């Protein structure tokens, strides 16, 4: 076997190890996503409840402004009634006074209803805050374990990558580049020996001239059947 091919096969061993580590790291993602989904459901409800409180508090301020304005109208109507000098003016003033009092009653009732909704929402927010804290407390140990596992795998990946980079120094750049294009697409073993006159990965027959060239030069040839790279073995 050509020495360059031997060096490349060593790189492939390192890459297969890296793929396994990367798959282990990727396998953590669904578990983390499940935790985020559980927490996010409660957190989303809490955010919406807080937004509802803010909206109701704005509405309450607006209603309170109307209450104060209507009370001011009552005071003016009361003064107008007290200053009338004829029965006709008195009747009109009484009608105006009663109308403004009804306006005050209506606006105060609206304010009470809004305040009631605010109070209910605040209780709801308190319950959701408690639920969110429960979720976070329940998840804390699992999250810590996942974080520890993630960091450990990332450390293994860094070590394996450094080893791979060092191994790759022995491979000619053109051969390594050809290999990288194939292995990045397949993310698995992508260099195989000839088995007799055929590809050992898929049994596709390789023309005699190509086999002879591979044996003479140590060159890699792509299998037209399955796309792996082939080399001449012993």
N, C-alpha and C positions, 0 to 999 in steps of 0.2 A: 504494500500500500504506500502511496506517495506520502512523504512526510507532511506536506501541506494539508492533505486530506486528514491525516491523523490529528493535526492541530485543530482543524475545523471540527472534527468529531468531538474533541475535548470541549470546544466552545458550545457545541450543541448539548452536551451533557449539562453544562452550566446553565444554558438557556432553559432546558426542561425543568431544572430545579427552580429557576426564577419563575417560570410559568406556574408551578405548583404553589409557590409562596404568594404570588399575585392572586391566584384563585382563592387561597385562604383569606387574603386580605379582602377580596371582593365579597366573600361569603359573609363578612361581618355587616355589610351594608343593609341587607334585608332585616337583620335583627335590630340594627340601629333605627331603621326606618319604622319598624313596628313600634318601638318605644316613642319615637317622635309623633307617630300618628295618634297613639293613645294620649300623650300629653297635649298634642295640638288640638284634639277635639275639645278638651276641657278649657284649654287656654283660649280657643276661639270663642267659646260660649261666654267666657269671662270678658273678653274684649268687647263682644257685642252688648253684653249687659252694661258694662261701663259706658259705652257709647250711648246706650238708651238713657242712662241716668243723666248724662251731659245734655242730651236733647230735651229731656223732661225738665231739667233745671233751667234751661234757657226759656222753655215755655212757661215755667212758673214765674220767672222774672217778668216776662211779658205780661202775664195775667195780673201780677201784683201791681205793675204800672197802671193797668186798666182799673184795678180796684182803687188805687190812690186817686186816679183822675175822677172816677165816679163819686168818690167821697167828697172831693172838692166841689163837684157839681151839686151834691146834696147840700153842702154848706151854703153855696150861693143861692140855691133854691129856697133854703130855709130863711135866709136873710131877705130874699125877695118877698116871701110870704109874709114875713113880719112887718114889712114896710108898705104893704098894700093899703089903700084907703077906700076901696069900694068893693061891694060884694062880687062884682064881675071879675075884678082883678084877683080877688081872693080865690075864686073858683079856679081860675087859670093857674094861679100859683100853687094851689093844692095839687092839681093834676100834674104840674111839672115836678113838684116835690115827690109825689108818689112814684112817678116814672123814674126819677133818678135813684130813689131808694131801691126800686126793683133792679135797676142796673147794677147797684152795689151788691145786692143779694146774689144776682146771677154771677157776677165776676168773682165774688168770694167763694161761691159754690164751685166754680171752675178751678179756683186756686186750691181749694181743699181736695178736689179730685186729683189734680196734678200732684199735689203733695203726697196723696195716698199712693199713687203709682210710684213716686220716688221712693217712698218708704219700703214698698214691696220689692222694688228693684235692688235697694240696698241690702235687704235680707238675702235676696237671690245672689247678689255679688259675694256676700259673706260666705254663703254656702259653697259657691264655686271656688272661692279662694281656698277654702278648707279642702275641697275635693282636689284642687290642683296641688296643694301641698302634700296631700296623701299620695297622689300619683308620683310626684317627684321623690318623696321619701321611699316609696316602694321600689322605684326604679334606680335609686342612687347606687345600690350595690351592683346591680347588673351593668349599669353604665360604667362604673369604675372597672369592673372586670373586662368589659369590652374595650375600654380605653387602654388598659394594661396589655390586653392581647394584641390590640392594634399596634401599639408602640413596639412590642416584642417582634411582631412580624415585620414591621417596617425596618427594625434593626437587622433582622435576618436578610431582608431584601437588600439593604445597603451593603452588607458583607458579601452576599452572593454576587451582587452587581460588580463590586470591586474585583472579586475573584474572576468573574467573567471577562471584565475589561483587560485584566492582566493576561488571561489565557489568549484573548483575541489578538494580542500583539504579535503572536507567532504566525498568524494567518496573513497571507498576502492581501493587500487592501482590495484588489479587484474581486478576489474570491469571497472575501468577507462581505463585500457590498452585495454581490449576487445572492449570497446566502441570506443576508438580512432582508432583502426584498421578499424572499419567499417565506421565511420563517415568521416575519411580522404579519403576513397575511394568514398563515395557517395556525400560528401559536401552538405548535406541537412539533414532534420530530419531523424534519423536512429533508434530511440527507440520508439516503439509503444506498446500499451496495447493489451492484448488478448481481442477479442470480442466474448464472448461465448467460443466456442471451436476452434475458428479460429484466424488467423492473421488479425488484423484490417487494415493492409495496402494492403493485396492482397487476403484475404479470404481463404488462404490455411489452411486446417484443421491441428491442432496440436494434437498429440497422448495424450491420457488421462494421462499416466504416467508422461509425460513431464510437462503437465499442473499442475499436483498435486505437482511435485517437485518445480516448479516455485512459486506456491502459498505458499508452506511450508517454503521455504528458501529465497525467494526474488531474486533467481538467474535469470539471463538473458539467454534466449535461442535464437539461430539464426533461423529465418524462412527459411525453405528449399525452399520456393517458390520465395521470393523476396530478401532474404539476410539481412533483417533488424533484429534488436534485439527486442525481445518480453519480456514483463513482465506481471505478473499477476496483474490486476487492483483490484479495490475494490471488 
